[in-house]
Amino acid sequence: IAMDAALQRAEVIGQTAVATAEVPNAAYCRWRRTVAQRIGRYALIADDLTFRTDADNMEVQLLWETPTAPHRIGEGRVEFRAPIDVPERRLARGGQIHASDPIEAKREGRITTMQWLGPVRSGERRVFFSLVGIEPDAKQPSLGCLRLGPCAAVLKTPEPAVAVAGAFETVAAELSVLSQRHLFAIGLESIGVGSGTARQQLLASSSPITVDWDFGTGTLHLVAPTRTEVSLPCENPAALRLNGKVIEKRHAPSEGTTVITLSAGRHVLTGASPPPSVTDRLARWLDEQVDRAERRRNAERTALKAERSEAPFAHLPELKPAFTVELGERVVDVAAVNDQDGRRIYAAAGKTVYRILPSGRIVQKLECDGPIRVIRWWPEHRLLLAGCVDEKVIAFGPDGERRWVFISQMHPAVYRAAKTYWFKSAPG
């Protein structure tokens, strides 16, 4: 449970609702989640993790609770019946969740867990994108989410779009979604399409701003925290209106680009339709990114298929038992020790801890007063500790003699409140 989470943003701009929250001290990482909902269309969830430790097998879980139990799950995909209100309130097929990675998904009732496992390094940043949407009664789902890079993904909404959290090619924004029809971004500094001489600037700002731009209507909503200059290509600069008024101060540093000065606050710019040359270049760039993401996903699937088809330990030598010992009861715990007294194994079963040599010979039995839950070797004091179900911890020396017994006692107020479950059920 995130105990120190903080809501950093919650607002609506144009046709997009956005909220951002952060948990700076989540387990092993700083976790920042942004939800951007294109009203009536889809929702994008970006989970931004910055790791605080090195790990070869870091596990990241995404848990989804759907209105109904999913009827289909796959690699990074969940399909379920979702409630809709139009034309009448009902449940319809078509609810979908798509992750940017082909990660394993497991279902338990209405809860689906997606699990990513991989190596990370301290200071490394990784963004997990998820697309949520509904296509009522669609025969074939057409939504999708495909990773492009560490902080970028292609969205199929079903129209293609590119989502970026940070910097990617010609995009620099805290979070942005760019499609053929629409641009949404928070913390936007610049965004363009193409590269080199074919690069086409779409929008740039002298300081980070939030925008929602409908290319079809030419309506651009902007939120500027400070006085800011923005530059954009415009098909008809004379038609531009800022907050319903003719713009008095604007200049064009290059042909087809208009620069506007904004005061701090919220603004609406109308008549801001990009020229066809820009939208055509945008369409080609989006197609290029979709092709690139699909090739990456196909390569990932091929690698996963090859990995699963191979016996994971086929290249390792077969392990042969060194010895077998029959203790007569279920073994609940084992501790291996190697010190000045030599190598040995302690195995706990029932009320007894057995000391076993590497040859498999039992040389000592350490008796406890109750069934044993767990055993641990304490190397600093050369003691074997046995935790029992009767709330005793018994310490045995290397000679097998008891050194001391600790009995756990809970405060009487806990018993009076009948809250013993939280420690009675804990292992050990």
C-alpha positions in Angstrom: 0.0 0.0 0.0 1.4 3.4 -1.0 1.6 5.3 2.3 3.3 8.4 1.0 1.5 8.9 -2.4 0.9 12.5 -3.5 -1.5 13.8 -6.2 0.4 16.2 -8.3 -2.0 17.0 -11.1 -5.7 16.6 -11.8 -7.3 18.7 -14.6 -9.2 18.8 -17.8 -7.8 20.5 -20.9 -9.8 20.5 -24.1 -11.0 16.9 -24.7 -8.5 15.3 -22.3 -8.7 14.6 -18.6 -5.3 14.0 -16.9 -4.2 13.1 -13.4 -0.7 12.4 -12.1 0.3 10.9 -8.7 3.7 9.9 -7.3 5.0 7.5 -4.7 8.6 8.5 -4.2 9.5 5.7 -1.8 7.7 2.7 -3.5 9.5 -0.6 -3.1 12.9 -0.5 -4.9 11.8 2.5 -7.0 10.2 5.9 -7.4 6.8 5.3 -9.0 4.9 8.0 -10.9 1.6 7.2 -12.6 -0.2 9.4 -15.1 -3.7 8.7 -16.4 -4.7 10.6 -19.6 -8.3 10.0 -20.8 -9.3 11.1 -24.2 -12.9 11.7 -23.3 -15.2 9.1 -24.9 -12.3 7.4 -26.7 -9.6 5.7 -24.6 -7.4 6.1 -21.6 -3.6 5.9 -21.5 -1.8 4.9 -18.2 1.9 5.6 -18.0 3.7 4.0 -15.0 7.1 5.7 -14.8 9.6 3.8 -12.6 13.0 5.0 -11.6 14.8 2.1 -9.8 16.9 2.6 -6.7 18.8 -0.7 -6.8 20.5 -3.1 -9.1 18.7 -6.4 -9.8 19.0 -9.2 -12.3 15.4 -10.2 -11.9 13.3 -7.2 -10.9 9.6 -8.1 -10.8 7.0 -5.4 -11.8 3.3 -6.3 -11.5 0.3 -4.5 -13.0 -3.0 -5.4 -11.4 -6.2 -4.8 -13.3 -9.7 -5.2 -11.8 -12.4 -5.3 -14.5 -16.2 -5.0 -14.2 -16.6 -8.6 -15.2 -14.2 -11.5 -15.3 -12.1 -11.3 -18.4 -13.1 -13.8 -21.1 -9.8 -13.7 -22.9 -6.2 -12.9 -21.7 -2.9 -13.1 -23.6 0.5 -11.6 -23.6 -0.1 -8.1 -22.3 -3.7 -8.2 -23.3 -7.1 -8.4 -21.4 -10.5 -8.6 -23.0 -13.7 -8.3 -20.9 -17.4 -7.3 -21.1 -17.7 -3.6 -20.2 -20.7 -1.5 -19.2 -22.0 1.0 -21.7 -24.9 3.5 -21.4 -25.6 4.2 -25.1 -28.1 3.5 -26.6 -29.1 1.7 -23.4 -27.3 0.6 -20.3 -25.9 -2.9 -20.8 -22.8 -5.0 -20.8 -21.1 -5.4 -24.2 -18.1 -7.2 -25.4 -15.2 -4.9 -26.4 -13.5 -3.8 -23.2 -9.8 -4.0 -23.7 -6.5 -3.5 -21.8 -3.3 -3.6 -23.8 0.2 -3.3 -22.2 3.2 -2.0 -24.2 5.1 -5.3 -23.6 4.2 -8.9 -24.3 4.2 -9.8 -20.6 2.6 -12.7 -18.9 -1.0 -12.3 -17.7 -2.8 -14.4 -15.1 -6.4 -14.2 -14.1 -8.1 -14.8 -10.8 -11.8 -13.8 -10.9 -12.0 -10.2 -11.9 -8.4 -9.5 -11.1 -5.8 -9.9 -13.9 -2.1 -9.6 -13.0 0.5 -8.8 -15.6 4.1 -9.5 -14.6 7.3 -8.2 -16.1 10.6 -9.7 -15.0 14.0 -8.4 -16.1 17.3 -6.8 -15.1 17.5 -3.2 -13.9 20.2 -0.9 -12.6 20.1 1.8 -10.0 19.0 5.1 -11.6 17.5 3.3 -14.6 14.1 4.6 -15.8 11.5 2.4 -17.4 8.0 3.4 -18.5 5.1 0.9 -18.7 2.4 2.1 -21.1 -1.2 0.6 -20.9 -4.1 1.5 -23.2 -7.6 1.0 -21.9 -10.6 1.3 -24.2 -14.0 -0.1 -25.3 -15.1 -1.2 -28.8 -18.8 -2.2 -28.1 -19.6 -5.6 -29.8 -16.5 -5.4 -32.0 -15.9 -8.7 -33.8 -12.2 -8.2 -33.8 -10.4 -6.0 -31.3 -8.5 -3.2 -33.1 -7.0 -1.4 -30.1 -3.3 -2.0 -29.3 -0.2 -0.8 -27.5 3.3 -1.6 -28.8 6.6 -0.5 -27.3 8.9 1.7 -29.4 11.6 2.4 -26.9 12.2 2.7 -23.1 9.9 5.8 -22.9 7.8 5.6 -26.1 5.0 3.4 -27.5 2.7 3.2 -30.4 -1.0 3.3 -29.6 -3.8 1.9 -31.8 -6.8 3.9 -30.7 -7.6 2.4 -33.3 -6.1 5.2 -35.3 -2.3 5.2 -34.9 -0.7 7.4 -32.3 2.7 7.7 -30.6 2.9 8.2 -26.8 6.1 9.5 -25.3 7.1 10.0 -21.6 10.3 12.1 -21.8 12.5 12.5 -24.9 12.1 10.4 -28.0 13.4 11.5 -31.4 11.9 14.9 -32.0 9.6 14.9 -29.0 10.4 16.4 -25.6 7.5 16.3 -23.1 6.6 14.9 -19.7 3.9 13.0 -21.5 2.5 13.4 -25.0 0.1 11.6 -27.3 0.3 12.5 -31.0 -2.1 11.1 -33.6 -3.2 12.2 -37.1 -6.1 14.1 -35.6 -4.9 15.3 -32.2 -2.1 16.3 -29.9 -2.2 16.1 -26.1 0.9 16.9 -24.0 1.9 17.9 -20.5 5.3 19.5 -19.8 5.7 20.0 -23.6 8.9 21.7 -24.8 8.9 20.7 -28.4 7.3 18.1 -30.7 7.9 17.4 -34.3 8.0 14.6 -36.9 10.7 13.2 -39.1 14.5 13.7 -38.7 17.3 15.5 -40.5 16.2 17.7 -43.4 12.8 16.0 -43.4 12.1 17.1 -39.8 8.9 19.1 -39.4 8.3 21.2 -36.3 4.8 20.9 -35.0 4.8 22.9 -31.7 7.6 24.4 -29.6 7.5 26.4 -26.4 10.0 28.5 -24.5 8.9 26.9 -21.2 7.0 23.6 -20.5 3.2 23.9 -21.2 0.2 21.7 -21.3 -1.7 21.5 -24.6 -4.7 19.8 -26.3 -4.9 20.4 -30.0 -7.6 19.2 -32.4 -6.1 19.5 -35.8 -9.5 19.1 -37.6 -11.2 22.1 -35.9 -8.0 24.0 -35.4 -8.7 24.5 -31.7 -5.6 24.5 -29.5 -6.1 24.6 -25.7 -3.0 25.7 -23.8 -2.0 26.1 -20.1 1.1 28.2 -19.5 2.6 28.4 -16.0 4.6 31.5 -16.9 4.9 34.0 -19.7 5.7 31.8 -22.7 6.4 32.0 -26.4 5.0 29.2 -28.6 5.7 28.5 -32.3 3.5 26.5 -34.6 2.8 26.0 -38.3 -0.5 27.5 -39.3 -2.3 27.1 -42.6 -4.0 30.6 -42.3 -2.2 32.8 -39.7 -4.8 35.6 -40.3 -7.5 33.4 -39.0 -5.8 32.9 -35.6 -7.8 34.1 -32.5 -6.5 33.9 -29.0 -9.3 33.7 -26.4 -11.7 34.9 -29.1 -9.6 38.0 -29.9 -7.4 39.0 -32.9 -3.8 38.4 -32.0 -2.0 41.8 -32.0 1.6 40.7 -31.4 2.8 37.7 -33.4 5.7 37.2 -35.8 6.8 34.5 -38.2 10.5 33.7 -38.0 10.2 31.4 -41.0 7.7 30.7 -43.7 4.7 28.8 -42.4 5.6 29.2 -38.7 3.9 31.6 -36.3 5.2 32.7 -32.9 2.7 33.8 -30.2 3.4 35.2 -26.8 1.2 33.9 -24.0 0.7 35.2 -20.5 0.5 32.8 -17.6 -2.8 31.0 -17.4 -5.2 29.1 -19.6 -5.8 30.0 -23.2 -7.7 28.9 -26.3 -6.3 29.4 -29.7 -8.7 29.0 -32.7 -8.0 28.9 -36.4 -4.8 26.9 -35.7 -5.2 24.2 -38.4 -1.8 22.8 -39.5 -1.1 23.1 -43.2 -1.6 19.9 -45.4 2.2 19.5 -45.8 2.5 19.1 -42.0 -0.4 16.7 -41.6 0.8 14.6 -44.6 4.3 14.4 -43.1 2.7 13.4 -39.8 0.8 10.6 -41.4 3.9 9.2 -43.0 5.8 9.5 -39.7 3.1 7.7 -37.8 3.0 4.8 -40.3 6.8 4.5 -40.0 6.5 4.3 -36.2 3.7 1.7 -36.4 5.9 -0.5 -38.7 8.9 -0.1 -36.5 6.9 -1.1 -33.3 5.3 -4.1 -35.1 8.7 -5.3 -36.2 9.9 -5.0 -32.6 6.9 -6.8 -31.2 7.3 -9.7 -33.8 11.0 -10.0 -32.8 10.0 -10.1 -29.1 7.5 -12.9 -29.8 10.0 -14.9 -31.8 12.5 -14.6 -29.0 9.9 -15.6 -26.4 8.8 -18.6 -28.5 12.3 -19.8 -28.9 13.0 -19.4 -25.2 9.9 -21.4 -24.3 10.6 -24.1 -26.8 14.0 -24.8 -25.3 14.5 -26.8 -22.1 15.7 -24.1 -19.8 18.3 -26.3 -18.0 19.2 -28.6 -20.9 22.8 -27.2 -21.0 23.4 -27.8 -17.3 24.8 -31.1 -15.9 22.2 -33.4 -14.3 22.1 -33.1 -10.5 22.5 -36.4 -8.8 21.4 -37.0 -5.1 24.4 -37.0 -2.8 22.3 -38.8 -0.1 18.8 -39.5 1.0 17.6 -39.5 4.6 14.2 -40.6 5.8 13.0 -38.6 8.8 9.5 -40.0 9.1 7.9 -36.6 9.2 7.4 -33.7 6.8 10.5 -31.4 6.6 9.4 -27.8 7.3 12.8 -26.1 7.0 16.5 -26.7 6.3 19.6 -24.7 7.1 23.1 -25.4 5.6 26.2 -24.5 7.7 29.9 -24.5 6.8 32.2 -23.2 9.5 35.1 -24.4 11.6 33.1 -27.4 12.8 32.8 -28.5 9.2 29.9 -28.8 6.7 26.5 -29.9 8.0 22.8 -29.6 7.4 20.1 -29.0 10.0 16.6 -30.3 9.0 13.5 -29.6 11.0 10.6 -32.0 11.1 7.9 -32.2 13.8 9.5 -31.2 17.1 13.0 -32.3 16.2 16.0 -30.7 14.4 18.3 -33.3 12.8 22.0 -32.6 12.4 23.1 -34.4 9.2 26.6 -34.8 7.8 27.5 -34.5 4.1 27.6 -38.3 4.1 23.9 -38.4 5.0 24.5 -39.7 8.5 22.3 -38.3 11.3 24.7 -37.5 14.2 22.4 -35.5 16.5 18.8 -34.8 17.3 17.8 -31.5 18.9 14.4 -31.7 20.6 12.0 -28.8 21.0 8.9 -28.4 23.1 6.5 -27.9 20.2 6.2 -28.3 16.5 8.8 -26.3 14.6 8.0 -23.6 12.1 11.3 -22.3 11.0 15.1 -22.7 11.8 18.0 -20.2 11.2 21.7 -20.4 11.8 23.1 -17.3 13.6 26.8 -17.3 12.5 27.9 -14.4 14.7 27.0 -16.3 17.8 27.2 -19.8 16.4 23.7 -20.7 17.5 20.9 -22.6 15.7 17.6 -20.9 16.4 14.3 -22.8 16.2 11.0 -20.9 16.1 8.1 -23.0 17.2 4.3 -22.8 17.0 4.1 -22.4 20.8 5.7 -18.9 20.4 9.1 -20.1 21.7 12.5 -19.4 20.1 15.0 -22.0 21.3 18.8 -21.5 20.8 21.1 -24.5 20.4 24.9 -24.4 20.6 27.2 -26.3 18.2 27.3 -29.1 20.8 23.5 -29.4 20.6 22.8 -28.1 24.1 20.2 -25.5 24.8 21.6 -22.1 25.5 18.4 -20.1 26.1 14.7 -20.0 25.4 12.8 -16.9 24.4 9.0 -16.8 24.8 7.1 -14.2 22.8 4.6 -12.2 24.9 2.1 -9.8 23.3 0.7 -6.8 25.2 -2.6 -7.7 27.0 -4.4 -4.9 25.1 -3.9 -6.8 21.9 -5.7 -9.8 23.3 -8.5 -7.7 24.7 -9.0 -6.1 21.3 -9.1 -9.6 19.7 -6.5 -8.5 17.2 -4.2 -11.5 17.5 -4.6 -12.5 13.9 -1.9 -10.1 12.6 0.9 -11.8 14.6 -0.6 -15.3 15.2 -0.8 -15.9 11.4 2.7 -14.6 10.6 5.2 -17.3 9.6 7.9 -18.1 12.3 
